[in-house]
Amino acid sequence: MLEKSKMKRLNELARKKKEGDLTEEEQKEQEMLRQEYLAVFREGARQTIENMTVIDPEGTDVTPDKVKALRNKTVH
């Protein structure tokens, strides 16, 4: 998760942008914070998918092979 102070700043910049008052420096800061936020979000989503197991109604593990491969790749 992105640090609270960074998330707060990103939200401040978003509000300020809606008002049309961002300086060039603030635009660069906002882009940097967005990229950091997206990287953290993507990593969390990847971890969630890798840790997922899909079970069908009969109790059989039907987790996609691609997910199993990702899981095995990160273990090694």
PyMOL Python script that loads the backbone (N, CA, C, O; Angstrom):
from pymol import cmd

cmd.read_pdbstr("""\
ATOM      1  N   MET A   1       0.844  -1.188   0.000  1.00  0.00           N
ATOM      2  CA  MET A   1       0.000   0.000   0.000  1.00  0.00           C
ATOM      3  C   MET A   1       0.879   1.238   0.000  1.00  0.00           C
ATOM      4  O   MET A   1       1.914   1.284   0.666  1.00  0.00           O
ATOM      5  N   LEU A   2       0.463   2.213  -0.738  1.00  0.00           N
ATOM      6  CA  LEU A   2       1.185   3.473  -0.823  1.00  0.00           C
ATOM      7  C   LEU A   2       1.100   4.180   0.525  1.00  0.00           C
ATOM      8  O   LEU A   2       0.064   4.141   1.188  1.00  0.00           O
ATOM      9  N   GLU A   3       2.181   4.820   0.923  1.00  0.00           N
ATOM     10  CA  GLU A   3       2.202   5.545   2.192  1.00  0.00           C
ATOM     11  C   GLU A   3       1.035   6.537   2.252  1.00  0.00           C
ATOM     12  O   GLU A   3       0.655   7.128   1.241  1.00  0.00           O
ATOM     13  N   LYS A   4       0.478   6.707   3.448  1.00  0.00           N
ATOM     14  CA  LYS A   4      -0.677   7.608   3.594  1.00  0.00           C
ATOM     15  C   LYS A   4      -0.343   9.028   3.169  1.00  0.00           C
ATOM     16  O   LYS A   4      -1.167   9.705   2.553  1.00  0.00           O
ATOM     17  N   SER A   5       0.859   9.482   3.493  1.00  0.00           N
ATOM     18  CA  SER A   5       1.229  10.857   3.143  1.00  0.00           C
ATOM     19  C   SER A   5       1.293  11.031   1.624  1.00  0.00           C
ATOM     20  O   SER A   5       0.898  12.074   1.102  1.00  0.00           O
ATOM     21  N   LYS A   6       1.790  10.016   0.917  1.00  0.00           N
ATOM     22  CA  LYS A   6       1.866  10.091  -0.539  1.00  0.00           C
ATOM     23  C   LYS A   6       0.474  10.021  -1.159  1.00  0.00           C
ATOM     24  O   LYS A   6       0.180  10.720  -2.129  1.00  0.00           O
ATOM     25  N   MET A   7      -0.379   9.171  -0.588  1.00  0.00           N
ATOM     26  CA  MET A   7      -1.747   9.052  -1.099  1.00  0.00           C
ATOM     27  C   MET A   7      -2.500  10.366  -0.875  1.00  0.00           C
ATOM     28  O   MET A   7      -3.248  10.823  -1.739  1.00  0.00           O
ATOM     29  N   LYS A   8      -2.290  10.955   0.287  1.00  0.00           N
ATOM     30  CA  LYS A   8      -2.933  12.236   0.592  1.00  0.00           C
ATOM     31  C   LYS A   8      -2.476  13.306  -0.402  1.00  0.00           C
ATOM     32  O   LYS A   8      -3.285  14.092  -0.896  1.00  0.00           O
ATOM     33  N   ARG A   9      -1.178  13.327  -0.686  1.00  0.00           N
ATOM     34  CA  ARG A   9      -0.640  14.318  -1.624  1.00  0.00           C
ATOM     35  C   ARG A   9      -1.177  14.092  -3.033  1.00  0.00           C
ATOM     36  O   ARG A   9      -1.505  15.046  -3.739  1.00  0.00           O
ATOM     37  N   LEU A  10      -1.265  12.826  -3.439  1.00  0.00           N
ATOM     38  CA  LEU A  10      -1.812  12.503  -4.761  1.00  0.00           C
ATOM     39  C   LEU A  10      -3.251  12.995  -4.871  1.00  0.00           C
ATOM     40  O   LEU A  10      -3.635  13.549  -5.901  1.00  0.00           O
ATOM     41  N   ASN A  11      -4.039  12.805  -3.841  1.00  0.00           N
ATOM     42  CA  ASN A  11      -5.427  13.279  -3.843  1.00  0.00           C
ATOM     43  C   ASN A  11      -5.501  14.807  -3.859  1.00  0.00           C
ATOM     44  O   ASN A  11      -6.360  15.385  -4.524  1.00  0.00           O
ATOM     45  N   GLU A  12      -4.600  15.454  -3.127  1.00  0.00           N
ATOM     46  CA  GLU A  12      -4.555  16.925  -3.134  1.00  0.00           C
ATOM     47  C   GLU A  12      -4.273  17.440  -4.544  1.00  0.00           C
ATOM     48  O   GLU A  12      -4.916  18.375  -5.022  1.00  0.00           O
ATOM     49  N   LEU A  13      -3.305  16.814  -5.192  1.00  0.00           N
ATOM     50  CA  LEU A  13      -2.952  17.237  -6.548  1.00  0.00           C
ATOM     51  C   LEU A  13      -4.095  16.983  -7.524  1.00  0.00           C
ATOM     52  O   LEU A  13      -4.317  17.773  -8.441  1.00  0.00           O
ATOM     53  N   ALA A  14      -4.819  15.888  -7.332  1.00  0.00           N
ATOM     54  CA  ALA A  14      -5.963  15.592  -8.204  1.00  0.00           C
ATOM     55  C   ALA A  14      -7.047  16.657  -8.046  1.00  0.00           C
ATOM     56  O   ALA A  14      -7.627  17.116  -9.030  1.00  0.00           O
ATOM     57  N   ARG A  15      -7.314  17.043  -6.803  1.00  0.00           N
ATOM     58  CA  ARG A  15      -8.309  18.105  -6.566  1.00  0.00           C
ATOM     59  C   ARG A  15      -7.849  19.427  -7.187  1.00  0.00           C
ATOM     60  O   ARG A  15      -8.629  20.151  -7.806  1.00  0.00           O
ATOM     61  N   LYS A  16      -6.576  19.712  -7.003  1.00  0.00           N
ATOM     62  CA  LYS A  16      -6.038  20.955  -7.539  1.00  0.00           C
ATOM     63  C   LYS A  16      -6.086  20.952  -9.071  1.00  0.00           C
ATOM     64  O   LYS A  16      -6.334  21.987  -9.688  1.00  0.00           O
ATOM     65  N   LYS A  17      -5.851  19.798  -9.674  1.00  0.00           N
ATOM     66  CA  LYS A  17      -5.888  19.695 -11.135  1.00  0.00           C
ATOM     67  C   LYS A  17      -7.295  19.974 -11.660  1.00  0.00           C
ATOM     68  O   LYS A  17      -7.458  20.606 -12.703  1.00  0.00           O
ATOM     69  N   LYS A  18      -8.312  19.500 -10.934  1.00  0.00           N
ATOM     70  CA  LYS A  18      -9.695  19.755 -11.348  1.00  0.00           C
ATOM     71  C   LYS A  18      -9.993  21.247 -11.381  1.00  0.00           C
ATOM     72  O   LYS A  18     -10.792  21.719 -12.190  1.00  0.00           O
ATOM     73  N   GLU A  19      -9.329  21.987 -10.481  1.00  0.00           N
ATOM     74  CA  GLU A  19      -9.497  23.431 -10.448  1.00  0.00           C
ATOM     75  C   GLU A  19      -8.655  24.110 -11.525  1.00  0.00           C
ATOM     76  O   GLU A  19      -8.835  25.295 -11.802  1.00  0.00           O
ATOM     77  N   GLY A  20      -7.739  23.361 -12.129  1.00  0.00           N
ATOM     78  CA  GLY A  20      -6.900  23.899 -13.201  1.00  0.00           C
ATOM     79  C   GLY A  20      -5.720  24.704 -12.714  1.00  0.00           C
ATOM     80  O   GLY A  20      -5.227  25.575 -13.431  1.00  0.00           O
ATOM     81  N   ASP A  21      -5.251  24.428 -11.498  1.00  0.00           N
ATOM     82  CA  ASP A  21      -4.194  25.246 -10.911  1.00  0.00           C
ATOM     83  C   ASP A  21      -2.862  24.519 -10.717  1.00  0.00           C
ATOM     84  O   ASP A  21      -2.061  24.950  -9.888  1.00  0.00           O
ATOM     85  N   LEU A  22      -2.595  23.433 -11.451  1.00  0.00           N
ATOM     86  CA  LEU A  22      -1.339  22.709 -11.266  1.00  0.00           C
ATOM     87  C   LEU A  22      -0.189  23.387 -12.003  1.00  0.00           C
ATOM     88  O   LEU A  22      -0.305  23.765 -13.169  1.00  0.00           O
ATOM     89  N   THR A  23       0.923  23.527 -11.287  1.00  0.00           N
ATOM     90  CA  THR A  23       2.136  24.024 -11.938  1.00  0.00           C
ATOM     91  C   THR A  23       2.797  22.858 -12.657  1.00  0.00           C
ATOM     92  O   THR A  23       2.409  21.704 -12.477  1.00  0.00           O
ATOM     93  N   GLU A  24       3.791  23.167 -13.467  1.00  0.00           N
ATOM     94  CA  GLU A  24       4.512  22.120 -14.191  1.00  0.00           C
ATOM     95  C   GLU A  24       5.200  21.169 -13.210  1.00  0.00           C
ATOM     96  O   GLU A  24       5.225  19.957 -13.424  1.00  0.00           O
ATOM     97  N   GLU A  25       5.751  21.722 -12.144  1.00  0.00           N
ATOM     98  CA  GLU A  25       6.412  20.903 -11.111  1.00  0.00           C
ATOM     99  C   GLU A  25       5.403  19.977 -10.424  1.00  0.00           C
ATOM    100  O   GLU A  25       5.705  18.814 -10.158  1.00  0.00           O
ATOM    101  N   GLU A  26       4.222  20.490 -10.144  1.00  0.00           N
ATOM    102  CA  GLU A  26       3.178  19.668  -9.512  1.00  0.00           C
ATOM    103  C   GLU A  26       2.689  18.576 -10.458  1.00  0.00           C
ATOM    104  O   GLU A  26       2.359  17.475 -10.015  1.00  0.00           O
ATOM    105  N   GLN A  27       2.640  18.867 -11.744  1.00  0.00           N
ATOM    106  CA  GLN A  27       2.248  17.851 -12.723  1.00  0.00           C
ATOM    107  C   GLN A  27       3.256  16.704 -12.735  1.00  0.00           C
ATOM    108  O   GLN A  27       2.869  15.537 -12.794  1.00  0.00           O
ATOM    109  N   LYS A  28       4.541  17.030 -12.679  1.00  0.00           N
ATOM    110  CA  LYS A  28       5.583  16.008 -12.629  1.00  0.00           C
ATOM    111  C   LYS A  28       5.478  15.190 -11.345  1.00  0.00           C
ATOM    112  O   LYS A  28       5.618  13.967 -11.364  1.00  0.00           O
ATOM    113  N   GLU A  29       5.229  15.876 -10.232  1.00  0.00           N
ATOM    114  CA  GLU A  29       5.072  15.188  -8.949  1.00  0.00           C
ATOM    115  C   GLU A  29       3.872  14.255  -8.991  1.00  0.00           C
ATOM    116  O   GLU A  29       3.944  13.124  -8.511  1.00  0.00           O
ATOM    117  N   GLN A  30       2.770  14.728  -9.563  1.00  0.00           N
ATOM    118  CA  GLN A  30       1.567  13.915  -9.659  1.00  0.00           C
ATOM    119  C   GLN A  30       1.823  12.670 -10.500  1.00  0.00           C
ATOM    120  O   GLN A  30       1.395  11.576 -10.130  1.00  0.00           O
ATOM    121  N   GLU A  31       2.508  12.822 -11.614  1.00  0.00           N
ATOM    122  CA  GLU A  31       2.807  11.683 -12.482  1.00  0.00           C
ATOM    123  C   GLU A  31       3.699  10.672 -11.763  1.00  0.00           C
ATOM    124  O   GLU A  31       3.487   9.465 -11.877  1.00  0.00           O
ATOM    125  N   MET A  32       4.686  11.156 -11.030  1.00  0.00           N
ATOM    126  CA  MET A  32       5.573  10.273 -10.278  1.00  0.00           C
ATOM    127  C   MET A  32       4.776   9.487  -9.223  1.00  0.00           C
ATOM    128  O   MET A  32       4.952   8.278  -9.071  1.00  0.00           O
ATOM    129  N   LEU A  33       3.911  10.185  -8.510  1.00  0.00           N
ATOM    130  CA  LEU A  33       3.092   9.531  -7.488  1.00  0.00           C
ATOM    131  C   LEU A  33       2.119   8.532  -8.111  1.00  0.00           C
ATOM    132  O   LEU A  33       1.889   7.462  -7.547  1.00  0.00           O
ATOM    133  N   ARG A  34       1.553   8.863  -9.251  1.00  0.00           N
ATOM    134  CA  ARG A  34       0.650   7.938  -9.950  1.00  0.00           C
ATOM    135  C   ARG A  34       1.376   6.668 -10.345  1.00  0.00           C
ATOM    136  O   ARG A  34       0.858   5.567 -10.157  1.00  0.00           O
ATOM    137  N   GLN A  35       2.574   6.814 -10.892  1.00  0.00           N
ATOM    138  CA  GLN A  35       3.347   5.648 -11.311  1.00  0.00           C
ATOM    139  C   GLN A  35       3.692   4.766 -10.109  1.00  0.00           C
ATOM    140  O   GLN A  35       3.634   3.540 -10.196  1.00  0.00           O
ATOM    141  N   GLU A  36       4.044   5.388  -9.005  1.00  0.00           N
ATOM    142  CA  GLU A  36       4.340   4.629  -7.787  1.00  0.00           C
ATOM    143  C   GLU A  36       3.082   3.909  -7.284  1.00  0.00           C
ATOM    144  O   GLU A  36       3.141   2.743  -6.892  1.00  0.00           O
ATOM    145  N   TYR A  37       1.948   4.614  -7.300  1.00  0.00           N
ATOM    146  CA  TYR A  37       0.681   4.019  -6.878  1.00  0.00           C
ATOM    147  C   TYR A  37       0.328   2.821  -7.759  1.00  0.00           C
ATOM    148  O   TYR A  37      -0.063   1.770  -7.250  1.00  0.00           O
ATOM    149  N   LEU A  38       0.465   2.973  -9.073  1.00  0.00           N
ATOM    150  CA  LEU A  38       0.140   1.884  -9.993  1.00  0.00           C
ATOM    151  C   LEU A  38       1.055   0.682  -9.785  1.00  0.00           C
ATOM    152  O   LEU A  38       0.604  -0.460  -9.869  1.00  0.00           O
ATOM    153  N   ALA A  39       2.325   0.927  -9.517  1.00  0.00           N
ATOM    154  CA  ALA A  39       3.267  -0.175  -9.284  1.00  0.00           C
ATOM    155  C   ALA A  39       2.860  -0.962  -8.035  1.00  0.00           C
ATOM    156  O   ALA A  39       2.882  -2.193  -8.036  1.00  0.00           O
ATOM    157  N   VAL A  40       2.494  -0.254  -6.985  1.00  0.00           N
ATOM    158  CA  VAL A  40       2.064  -0.906  -5.745  1.00  0.00           C
ATOM    159  C   VAL A  40       0.763  -1.667  -5.979  1.00  0.00           C
ATOM    160  O   VAL A  40       0.617  -2.797  -5.515  1.00  0.00           O
ATOM    161  N   PHE A  41      -0.180  -1.059  -6.694  1.00  0.00           N
ATOM    162  CA  PHE A  41      -1.456  -1.699  -6.985  1.00  0.00           C
ATOM    163  C   PHE A  41      -1.257  -2.975  -7.797  1.00  0.00           C
ATOM    164  O   PHE A  41      -1.836  -4.017  -7.487  1.00  0.00           O
ATOM    165  N   ARG A  42      -0.435  -2.883  -8.837  1.00  0.00           N
ATOM    166  CA  ARG A  42      -0.190  -4.048  -9.699  1.00  0.00           C
ATOM    167  C   ARG A  42       0.472  -5.186  -8.924  1.00  0.00           C
ATOM    168  O   ARG A  42       0.128  -6.353  -9.115  1.00  0.00           O
ATOM    169  N   GLU A  43       1.411  -4.852  -8.060  1.00  0.00           N
ATOM    170  CA  GLU A  43       2.079  -5.884  -7.261  1.00  0.00           C
ATOM    171  C   GLU A  43       1.075  -6.588  -6.346  1.00  0.00           C
ATOM    172  O   GLU A  43       1.112  -7.810  -6.199  1.00  0.00           O
ATOM    173  N   GLY A  44       0.192  -5.822  -5.740  1.00  0.00           N
ATOM    174  CA  GLY A  44      -0.836  -6.420  -4.884  1.00  0.00           C
ATOM    175  C   GLY A  44      -1.781  -7.317  -5.667  1.00  0.00           C
ATOM    176  O   GLY A  44      -2.154  -8.393  -5.200  1.00  0.00           O
ATOM    177  N   ALA A  45      -2.166  -6.877  -6.846  1.00  0.00           N
ATOM    178  CA  ALA A  45      -3.047  -7.689  -7.691  1.00  0.00           C
ATOM    179  C   ALA A  45      -2.343  -8.964  -8.124  1.00  0.00           C
ATOM    180  O   ALA A  45      -2.951 -10.034  -8.140  1.00  0.00           O
ATOM    181  N   ARG A  46      -1.063  -8.860  -8.477  1.00  0.00           N
ATOM    182  CA  ARG A  46      -0.288 -10.031  -8.891  1.00  0.00           C
ATOM    183  C   ARG A  46      -0.198 -11.037  -7.751  1.00  0.00           C
ATOM    184  O   ARG A  46      -0.378 -12.235  -7.965  1.00  0.00           O
ATOM    185  N   GLN A  47       0.076 -10.563  -6.554  1.00  0.00           N
ATOM    186  CA  GLN A  47       0.171 -11.451  -5.399  1.00  0.00           C
ATOM    187  C   GLN A  47      -1.157 -12.132  -5.118  1.00  0.00           C
ATOM    188  O   GLN A  47      -1.189 -13.317  -4.788  1.00  0.00           O
ATOM    189  N   THR A  48      -2.243 -11.402  -5.244  1.00  0.00           N
ATOM    190  CA  THR A  48      -3.569 -11.977  -5.030  1.00  0.00           C
ATOM    191  C   THR A  48      -3.837 -13.101  -6.019  1.00  0.00           C
ATOM    192  O   THR A  48      -4.317 -14.168  -5.639  1.00  0.00           O
ATOM    193  N   ILE A  49      -3.529 -12.862  -7.275  1.00  0.00           N
ATOM    194  CA  ILE A  49      -3.760 -13.875  -8.310  1.00  0.00           C
ATOM    195  C   ILE A  49      -2.867 -15.090  -8.082  1.00  0.00           C
ATOM    196  O   ILE A  49      -3.320 -16.228  -8.210  1.00  0.00           O
ATOM    197  N   GLU A  50      -1.605 -14.854  -7.747  1.00  0.00           N
ATOM    198  CA  GLU A  50      -0.685 -15.967  -7.531  1.00  0.00           C
ATOM    199  C   GLU A  50      -1.111 -16.847  -6.358  1.00  0.00           C
ATOM    200  O   GLU A  50      -0.860 -18.052  -6.366  1.00  0.00           O
ATOM    201  N   ASN A  51      -1.743 -16.266  -5.366  1.00  0.00           N
ATOM    202  CA  ASN A  51      -2.142 -17.026  -4.182  1.00  0.00           C
ATOM    203  C   ASN A  51      -3.532 -17.631  -4.303  1.00  0.00           C
ATOM    204  O   ASN A  51      -4.015 -18.262  -3.362  1.00  0.00           O
ATOM    205  N   MET A  52      -4.172 -17.452  -5.430  1.00  0.00           N
ATOM    206  CA  MET A  52      -5.531 -17.925  -5.632  1.00  0.00           C
ATOM    207  C   MET A  52      -5.537 -19.406  -6.032  1.00  0.00           C
ATOM    208  O   MET A  52      -4.663 -19.872  -6.762  1.00  0.00           O
ATOM    209  N   THR A  53      -6.524 -20.116  -5.546  1.00  0.00           N
ATOM    210  CA  THR A  53      -6.775 -21.491  -5.963  1.00  0.00           C
ATOM    211  C   THR A  53      -8.235 -21.574  -6.375  1.00  0.00           C
ATOM    212  O   THR A  53      -9.119 -21.115  -5.653  1.00  0.00           O
ATOM    213  N   VAL A  54      -8.485 -22.165  -7.543  1.00  0.00           N
ATOM    214  CA  VAL A  54      -9.850 -22.290  -8.051  1.00  0.00           C
ATOM    215  C   VAL A  54     -10.279 -23.740  -7.886  1.00  0.00           C
ATOM    216  O   VAL A  54      -9.615 -24.658  -8.367  1.00  0.00           O
ATOM    217  N   ILE A  55     -11.394 -23.931  -7.201  1.00  0.00           N
ATOM    218  CA  ILE A  55     -11.938 -25.261  -6.945  1.00  0.00           C
ATOM    219  C   ILE A  55     -13.315 -25.357  -7.604  1.00  0.00           C
ATOM    220  O   ILE A  55     -14.162 -24.484  -7.413  1.00  0.00           O
ATOM    221  N   ASP A  56     -13.536 -26.422  -8.381  1.00  0.00           N
ATOM    222  CA  ASP A  56     -14.843 -26.596  -9.018  1.00  0.00           C
ATOM    223  C   ASP A  56     -15.831 -27.217  -8.016  1.00  0.00           C
ATOM    224  O   ASP A  56     -15.426 -27.602  -6.918  1.00  0.00           O
ATOM    225  N   PRO A  57     -17.112 -27.320  -8.375  1.00  0.00           N
ATOM    226  CA  PRO A  57     -18.132 -27.845  -7.446  1.00  0.00           C
ATOM    227  C   PRO A  57     -17.846 -29.265  -6.925  1.00  0.00           C
ATOM    228  O   PRO A  57     -18.316 -29.630  -5.847  1.00  0.00           O
ATOM    229  N   GLU A  58     -17.081 -30.063  -7.678  1.00  0.00           N
ATOM    230  CA  GLU A  58     -16.744 -31.417  -7.219  1.00  0.00           C
ATOM    231  C   GLU A  58     -15.543 -31.431  -6.283  1.00  0.00           C
ATOM    232  O   GLU A  58     -15.187 -32.481  -5.748  1.00  0.00           O
ATOM    233  N   GLY A  59     -14.916 -30.272  -6.080  1.00  0.00           N
ATOM    234  CA  GLY A  59     -13.768 -30.189  -5.181  1.00  0.00           C
ATOM    235  C   GLY A  59     -12.423 -30.367  -5.871  1.00  0.00           C
ATOM    236  O   GLY A  59     -11.399 -30.517  -5.205  1.00  0.00           O
ATOM    237  N   THR A  60     -12.417 -30.352  -7.182  1.00  0.00           N
ATOM    238  CA  THR A  60     -11.191 -30.519  -7.936  1.00  0.00           C
ATOM    239  C   THR A  60     -10.509 -29.170  -8.145  1.00  0.00           C
ATOM    240  O   THR A  60     -11.155 -28.169  -8.455  1.00  0.00           O
ATOM    241  N   ASP A  61      -9.202 -29.168  -7.970  1.00  0.00           N
ATOM    242  CA  ASP A  61      -8.425 -27.947  -8.205  1.00  0.00           C
ATOM    243  C   ASP A  61      -8.364 -27.693  -9.711  1.00  0.00           C
ATOM    244  O   ASP A  61      -7.767 -28.476 -10.450  1.00  0.00           O
ATOM    245  N   VAL A  62      -8.976 -26.611 -10.162  1.00  0.00           N
ATOM    246  CA  VAL A  62      -8.975 -26.250 -11.584  1.00  0.00           C
ATOM    247  C   VAL A  62      -8.274 -24.908 -11.802  1.00  0.00           C
ATOM    248  O   VAL A  62      -8.596 -24.170 -12.734  1.00  0.00           O
ATOM    249  N   THR A  63      -7.317 -24.608 -10.933  1.00  0.00           N
ATOM    250  CA  THR A  63      -6.551 -23.373 -11.064  1.00  0.00           C
ATOM    251  C   THR A  63      -5.853 -23.368 -12.423  1.00  0.00           C
ATOM    252  O   THR A  63      -5.212 -24.354 -12.786  1.00  0.00           O
ATOM    253  N   PRO A  64      -5.966 -22.278 -13.177  1.00  0.00           N
ATOM    254  CA  PRO A  64      -5.322 -22.222 -14.493  1.00  0.00           C
ATOM    255  C   PRO A  64      -3.817 -22.500 -14.396  1.00  0.00           C
ATOM    256  O   PRO A  64      -3.154 -22.093 -13.443  1.00  0.00           O
ATOM    257  N   ASP A  65      -3.303 -23.196 -15.402  1.00  0.00           N
ATOM    258  CA  ASP A  65      -1.886 -23.541 -15.434  1.00  0.00           C
ATOM    259  C   ASP A  65      -1.001 -22.298 -15.395  1.00  0.00           C
ATOM    260  O   ASP A  65       0.083 -22.318 -14.812  1.00  0.00           O
ATOM    261  N   LYS A  66      -1.458 -21.245 -16.004  1.00  0.00           N
ATOM    262  CA  LYS A  66      -0.683 -20.004 -16.026  1.00  0.00           C
ATOM    263  C   LYS A  66      -0.479 -19.477 -14.601  1.00  0.00           C
ATOM    264  O   LYS A  66       0.603 -18.996 -14.263  1.00  0.00           O
ATOM    265  N   VAL A  67      -1.512 -19.567 -13.777  1.00  0.00           N
ATOM    266  CA  VAL A  67      -1.411 -19.117 -12.386  1.00  0.00           C
ATOM    267  C   VAL A  67      -0.480 -20.044 -11.612  1.00  0.00           C
ATOM    268  O   VAL A  67       0.340 -19.583 -10.817  1.00  0.00           O
ATOM    269  N   LYS A  68      -0.605 -21.342 -11.840  1.00  0.00           N
ATOM    270  CA  LYS A  68       0.282 -22.296 -11.174  1.00  0.00           C
ATOM    271  C   LYS A  68       1.733 -22.046 -11.559  1.00  0.00           C
ATOM    272  O   LYS A  68       2.624 -22.126 -10.713  1.00  0.00           O
ATOM    273  N   ALA A  69       1.974 -21.745 -12.823  1.00  0.00           N
ATOM    274  CA  ALA A  69       3.329 -21.468 -13.292  1.00  0.00           C
ATOM    275  C   ALA A  69       3.891 -20.212 -12.611  1.00  0.00           C
ATOM    276  O   ALA A  69       5.052 -20.185 -12.202  1.00  0.00           O
ATOM    277  N   LEU A  70       3.066 -19.190 -12.497  1.00  0.00           N
ATOM    278  CA  LEU A  70       3.499 -17.967 -11.811  1.00  0.00           C
ATOM    279  C   LEU A  70       3.851 -18.262 -10.366  1.00  0.00           C
ATOM    280  O   LEU A  70       4.863 -17.781  -9.856  1.00  0.00           O
ATOM    281  N   ARG A  71       3.020 -19.049  -9.707  1.00  0.00           N
ATOM    282  CA  ARG A  71       3.239 -19.404  -8.304  1.00  0.00           C
ATOM    283  C   ARG A  71       4.562 -20.152  -8.161  1.00  0.00           C
ATOM    284  O   ARG A  71       5.356 -19.846  -7.272  1.00  0.00           O
ATOM    285  N   ASN A  72       4.798 -21.122  -9.028  1.00  0.00           N
ATOM    286  CA  ASN A  72       6.037 -21.903  -8.960  1.00  0.00           C
ATOM    287  C   ASN A  72       7.266 -21.057  -9.293  1.00  0.00           C
ATOM    288  O   ASN A  72       8.342 -21.267  -8.733  1.00  0.00           O
ATOM    289  N   LYS A  73       7.101 -20.116 -10.195  1.00  0.00           N
ATOM    290  CA  LYS A  73       8.205 -19.254 -10.601  1.00  0.00           C
ATOM    291  C   LYS A  73       8.653 -18.370  -9.445  1.00  0.00           C
ATOM    292  O   LYS A  73       9.851 -18.142  -9.272  1.00  0.00           O
ATOM    293  N   THR A  74       7.698 -17.862  -8.640  1.00  0.00           N
ATOM    294  CA  THR A  74       8.049 -16.956  -7.540  1.00  0.00           C
ATOM    295  C   THR A  74       8.583 -17.717  -6.339  1.00  0.00           C
ATOM    296  O   THR A  74       9.273 -17.134  -5.503  1.00  0.00           O
ATOM    297  N   VAL A  75       8.279 -19.011  -6.231  1.00  0.00           N
ATOM    298  CA  VAL A  75       8.768 -19.816  -5.114  1.00  0.00           C
ATOM    299  C   VAL A  75      10.267 -20.074  -5.262  1.00  0.00           C
ATOM    300  O   VAL A  75      10.998 -20.098  -4.271  1.00  0.00           O
ATOM    301  N   HIS A  76      10.719 -20.266  -6.496  1.00  0.00           N
ATOM    302  CA  HIS A  76      12.119 -20.603  -6.732  1.00  0.00           C
ATOM    303  C   HIS A  76      13.004 -19.419  -6.681  1.00  0.00           C
ATOM    304  O   HIS A  76      14.215 -19.544  -6.861  1.00  0.00           O
TER     305      HIS A  76
END
""", "prot")
cmd.dss("prot")
cmd.show_as("cartoon", "prot")
cmd.util.cbc("prot")
cmd.orient("prot")
